[in-house]
Each structure stands twice: as C-alpha cells, then as structure tokens.
Amino acid sequence: MAMSSERAVRTMLPHLLDPGAIVLVDGRSGSGKTTLARRLIGAAREAGAAPRLVALDAMYQGWDGLWAAAQAAAQDLVRPLSRGEAGHWQEYDWNLGRVIARHTVLPGPPLLVEGVGALTPLSAAAATYRVWLTAESGLRRERALTRDGETFRPHWDRWAAQEAEHLRRHQPERLADLVIDTSGLRGQ
C-alpha cells in the first residue's frame, strides 16, 4: 500500500505507545526504514512515550553480517523482551572492524527495531507489530548511494545478494502486519 510518511507514522504510532511494545521495521536498502523509524520515534516522544530504537546497522558485523545480525536481533533482543526478560545486542564499529559494546535492553518502554533482517519468523512471533517497506529497486539504490555514497557502492551487489536470501528464506513481506510502498516518496 502506498501512503505518505505522515500517514504511515499515524498508522504505526498506536502500536509503539504501549509499554512493552516491540515494533519491527524491515525492508531492503534504501526503502526508507531509518527515516520512518526516526519519524515514528519522534512522534511517540511527542505523545509522551519513551520508546527505544535499535538499528541493525549498528549490529551488522561488516558487509557479510546481515544473517548473523538478524539471528542475534531475534534470539538475543526481541525474544527475551517479549518474555519480560532483558535483551542484549552487540554494537559493531565498522571503522575499527570489531564489537565495541554490549548493550542491555530492559523490559518496559516500547522498542522499535529497524533494519534489513529485522523481520524473520522468529522475531515476528515475538513482536507486537511488524512492518515491511518496499520501493522500486532503482530508486532504492539511488537513495542508498546518495545516503552512503562511495562507501556502499562497491558493496551494493554483495549486500543485495544477502537481502535477496533474507527475502527468499524468511518472506518478511508475508510476516508483516503492514506493507508500505515508499516508491512515490522522496527523501526516504
């Protein structure tokens, strides 16, 4: 479904306001996940909530790290929080090429997890709301390369192959409560 980013935020916001909510936002590179997540977090804070945000970009351990980060997010973060237990995630520094911190996320305030690989059968079963973003591939590439420039360009095909495997293996669009086509939106 195509919708404006404002309408997407209004649609998703009630799902992020409940204490203990776990909202997942997934989509391929350049689909608008980070932009939507930031807008949603801002709207939730304006509504008086104190949501937390974990971006899988901080969990990927390099250009071949999509699968491991998706697994870790589901097993170590989303599932424990859904059971009322503390979740954990490791922060990776791409420049240093190593894990630099281990974060503990306590149950309670809402959590939004965004990134390619956020939505798998394991994480979907534990989340309270699931969103898949899609966009035309040329537009996604343009957005991603505009955002990350020459850093991403030599790795685009390598990363896209991991995304394709994620789609084949997990079928995240089928797991989503809401599917948004951001092709008509600029600045995503």
Disulfide bonds with the S-S distance in Angstrom:
none
